[in-house]
C-alpha cells in the first residue's frame, strides 16, 4: 500500500485502446507504453508525449490569434536556489528531478523556458491531474454563462443520471471541493479492489457512459461538505455535469471559452472514455508547454481573455483558496500543509508562496499561479514514482526562488 501523499494523485490506466488512425500529434517514430504506470526510464517521456496512442482523443482547437509571450527583462537561466540544505542550479534540478519542461512567467513575460527528456517547444505533454483544474475552470465558465445557475444546485439538476445514487442531492460546489461525501478509494490496492482500479477497468472496456455508471454504484461515506476525499472519479462527475449543462463536449467548450480566447499557439487534445464519448475530466489533456503557461496566465488574470470576461468576476480567488474547514490548510492529509480550493491545491499562508495555488498531476506536473506576485510557473516531469514528496517541495523551493528573484 502506498502512502496517502502519493495516493491522492493516483490514476491507473487500463489496457491500451487502439491508437487513433491518422493522428500526427506525437514526435515521429515514438511509441507510447500502453500504461503510464508501467514504463521504463527510456520510454517514459515518449509515453507522456504520445497519449493519443493509448486512448481515443478529441482535439481542442486553437483560435485565430496567438497571445505573445515576450521575454522578461530578467532571465533566470543562471538562477540558484536553496533546498534541502544545499544550493542547487536549474540544470541540477532538471537532471535529478527528470524535468521535461520548465516555464516561468512574470506578468506574461518569459523569465525561464527550458526543455528536457527529448522535448522541444513543439512537443505536447500530458496533463495528468492538472486537467482537474481545467475542468473546474470550465464549470466556472458555465456558471458565468448561466448554463449552471448556481454552484449550490444539486448535481442531478444537470445530470439526471445521478438520481438514486449517492450523488443525488450533492451540490456542484461540494463536488468542486471534493467534499461530496461519496466513497472513493484512490490507491494502488494490489488486490485490484480500489475504485481507481475499477476506473481503469471501465476505461479498458471503452463503453460509452461507463464512468458515470461506475460512479452511480458508489456508497455514501460521510455527509457532504464534511470530509475531503481526493477522487478522479469525482472530477469526471463534474465534467459530465458541465457537458450536460452546456450541451457541449469539454474539448469544444474549452476551445471556445478558453483555448481560442487565451491565444493558444497549437491545438491540444483531450483523452476520452470511449470513441466519441465523454472527456476524462480528471486527466488526459495534452498540449505544448507555452499553452499550459497561457492557461495559467488566463487564471492569473481572473478569467479575462481577449478583453472578454469568461469566468465570473472573482472566480480566481474563490477557486484558489479553501472555503470550509474540511479543505483547510493541514486538514487534507496527516502532515501535509496545503489546503484545497475548487480543484486547485493551495499553498499555506505566510512566506514567499502566500496566496499561491497550483494544479498538480502525478509524476510531477504543476501549474502554479501566484496572483500577488504575477507569476505563473509550469513544470513537466517524468518522475519514476507517481509522487515524490521531496521532489514536490524542491519544486516549490525552485519556484519560490524565482518569485523572489523577479521581485527586484
N, C-alpha and C positions, 0 to 999 in steps of 0.2 A: 504494500500500500504506500503510495506516495504521500508526501506531506501536504497540508492544506494550501500552502502558498503556491505549490505547483498545481494542485487540483483545480483551483478557481479559474484557471485559464485553459483547462484541458479541452481538447477536442480530438476525437478518434475518427479517422476516416474509415469507410468501408472498402470493399473491393473496388478496384478501378472500374469506372464506366468507360465505354468506348470513347475514344478521342473524337472531338468534333471534326468532321470532314471539312477540308478547305480552310481551316483556320491558319493564320500566319502570325499569331501573337508572339510566340516564343523565339528564342535565339536558334538559328539554323543548326540542325543536326542534333540538338539536345533531346534527351528522353527523360521524362519525369518518372520517379518511382511511384508505384500505384498508391502508396500510403505515406502521408507526410510523417508519420510516426515510425516508419521503418525505412530509414535512409542510411547511406554511408557518408563519411566525411567528403567523399568525392562527388556523390550525386545529389547531395542535399540542396545546394544552391540551384542546380538545374531544375530540381523538383519544385522549388519555391518560385522559380521564374516561369514555369510552364504548367500551371494548374489547369489550363484549358485542356490538357491532355488527359486529365483524370476524371473530369465531370463535364456534363453539358454546361454551357455558359450563355449569358445574354450580354450583348455589347452595351456599354454606357457611352453614348455618342458625345463627342466633343462639339462645341458650338462653332460659331463663325469667326470668333476673335480669341486671341491668346493674351492672357494677362502677363505683362513683362515682369520679370524678377531681376532687377538690375543688381549689380554688385554693390555691397555696402562699403563705405569708406574705410572701415576697419576689417581687415582679413584676420581670421582666426587660425590660419594654416599652421602657425608656429605656436599656438596656444599650449600651455601645460596646465595640469590641474592636480590637486591633491586627492588621493583616495587610498584608503587602507594604510595610511601612514607612509605612503610613497608618493613621489612626484611622477606623473605619467604624461606622456605625449599623446597626441591624437593618433599617430601611427601605432604606438604601443597598444592603445585601447583597441584599435581596429583589428590588429593582429590577434591579440589574446581573446577578444570577445567575438571574433568571426563576424565582423561588421560588413554588411553588404551594401549599405548606403547610409550616408550621414548628411543631413541638410539642416542648417541653422539660418533662420531669417530674423532680421531686426527691422521692424516697420516695412515688411515686404521686400527687403533687400537681402541678398545672399552674402552672409558673412563667412560661411563654410559650406562647401559641397564636395563630398568625397564618395568614391565608389570602391567596392571590393568584391571578392568572391566571384569575379568574372563579369560583374555588372558594368553597364555603360549608361549614359543619360537616356538611352532609348529603351533600356530594359524595364520590363514590368515585374513586379514582385507581389506576392500575395499578402493580403492584409491580416490573415488570421482574425483574431477577435477585435482588432481595431475597427472592423466593419460594424460592430455593435454600436459604436458611437455614431457611425454614419446613418444607421437605421434610426436611431433616436433622433437624429437631426431631421430626417425625413418626417418623423412624427411631428416635430416642431413646425415644419413647412405645411403639413396637412392641417395643423391647428390654426396656423396663420390664415390659411385659405378658407377655413370653415368646414372642411371635409370632416375633421374631428371637431365636434362642437365644444367639448370640454375634456380636459385630462381626467376629470373626476367621473366621467361617464363609465358605466360598466363595459367590459370588453365585448360582451355578446351583443351590445347595441350595434357594433360594426361587424362582428364576426359571429353570426348566429350559430355556427357550428360548435361554439363553446358552451351553448346551453346544455345543462345537465352534467357538465364536467366541473372539476374543482375550480376552474377559471370563471365559472358563472358568478357574477357579482363583483369580481375583482376589477378595480379601476385601471384605466390606462396608466395613470400616474404611478400606481404601485408596481405595474409591470415595468415601467421605465426605471424604477428604483431597484428592481429585482427583489421586491418585497411582497410578492403575490401570496406567499404562504403555501404555495403548491410544492409538493415534494419533488426533489430532483437531486440525483447523486451524480456529481460531475467528477469522476476519478477513473483511474485505470484499474478497476477491480479485475484481478486475474481470472476470476470465475466467469467474466463476461456478463455479470448481473447488473452493472451500473447502468444508469439511464443514458450516459454518454455512449456506452457500448450498444445499447438498444438503438440509439440515434444513428450510430454508424451502420447498423444492420438495415435500418429503414432506407438509408441513402444508397446502400448497395443494391437494394431491390429496385430502386428507381421508380417507385409508384407515385403518380400524382396525388397530392394530398396526404401522403404517408406521414409527414412530420406532424401535421395537426392531428391526425388520427392518434399518433403516439401521445401527444400532449394531452389529449382528451382522457387518456387512461390513467393519468397520474392522480394520486390521492392528495388530500389536504394534509399539511403537516403543522400549520400554525395559522392564527388569524392574520389576514392581510395587514401589511404595514408594521408588523411587529418583529420580523426577522429577515435579515439579509441572507439570500442564498443564491450564489452565482450560478447561472443556468443559461447555457447556449440555447436550449430549447425555448426558454422564456423570450429571448430576443426573436426567435423565429415566430412565436406567437405575436409579438409586437409588429414584425414585418408583415404578417398576414393581415393584421388589423389595418395597417396603413394601406396595403394594397386593396383591401375590400372597401375601405372608406373613400379612397380616391378613384377606384376603378382603373388603376394603372399598375403595371409591373414596377417593382422597386427600381430596376435599372432605367426604365424610361422616365420615371418620376425624378430620379437622381439627375439624369441628363438634362431634363427640362428646368428643374428648380435650382440645381447647384452646379453640375458639371459644365454646362454651357455658360451660364451667367458668371461663374467664378473664373472663366478663362482658361480651362484646362487645355494643354497643348496636344493631347492624344486621346484616342478612345481608351477606355478601360473595359473591364468585363467583370461580371458577377456570376459565380457558380450557382447552379440550380439544383433543386431536389430531384428533378426528373426532366426529361426533354420537354421543353415548352412549359415547365412547371414554375413554382414559386422560387424566388431567390432564397439562398441560405442566408437569412438576415443576420445571423450571428457570426458570419465568416465569409471568406471567398471573394473579396474584391481584389482585383489585380490592376495596378496602374504604375505609371512612372513616378520616380522619386519627387520630382518637382510638382507633379499634380497632387500627390499626397500633401506636399507643402502648401499648395494653393487651397486645398480643403482646410488645412489648419488655419490659414490666413482668413478664410471665409468665416470660420468660427470666431477667431480673434476679433474680427470686425463686426461681430454680433449679427451675422446673417444678412448683411447688405452686400449685394454683388451687382456690378454694372449700374450703380446708382439706384437699384431697386431693392426694397426690403423683401426678403424671402422668409425669414423667421420672425416670430413675434418679438417686438422690442423687449430687451432684457432676457431673451432666451439663453444667451451665453452664460449669464450669471446665475440663472435658475438651474440650468443643466450642469453647471460646473462647480456645484458645491452640495454638501449634504443638507437635507432639509428636514430630516426626522432622526430621532435618537438611534434607530436601528442601522442607519448608514453613516453614523458619526465617526470621527477620527478615532482609530484604535478599536472600533467596535466590530469590524468585519471578520477578522481572524485573530487568534491569540498572537500577540507580539508584533502585529503588523500595523504601522502607524497611519496608513492612508484612510481616507473616507471615500464615499461613493456618492455621485450625483445622479444624473439621468443617463446612465450607461457611460459615464466617464469616471475614472479614478481621480481622486482629489488629493494633492499633496498637503501635508499638515501645515497649519499656520505657523508663522514665525520663520525667520531666515530667508535665504535667497529665493526659495520657491513659494513664498507666501502668496496665495491667490492663484497658483498654477494648478492645472489639471491635465490629465493625459489619458488617451486611449492606449490600451495595452493588448498585445497578442502574443501567443506562445512563440517560443524560440527567439524572443527578443525584439518585438515590433513596438514602436512607440510613435504616437502623435501628441506632442507636448505643446500646450498653449499657455502662455503667461500674459494675460491681458495688461497687467500693470506695467510690465517691462516691454510690452510689444514684441515679444519673442515667440517664435514658433520653431520647434525642432522635430525633425523626423529621423527615426533610427530604424534601419532594417538590419536584421541579424540572422545568423544561422547557427544559433547555439546548439550544442549537441544534446542538451537536455531540454525538455519542454519549458521548464522555468528554472532560472538560476538566480537566487536571491542576491548573491554577491554581485552578479552582473547587472541586475536591476539597479542596485544602489550605486554602483560605479557609474552607470549611465546618468543617474541624477547628479552625481558629482561632476561629471563632464559638462552636462548642460548648465549646471549652476555656475561653473567657472566661466562658461560662455556668457551667461547673463551678466555676471559681474564685469567681464571684460568689455561688454558692449555698453555698459553704463557710462563709460568715460567719453 
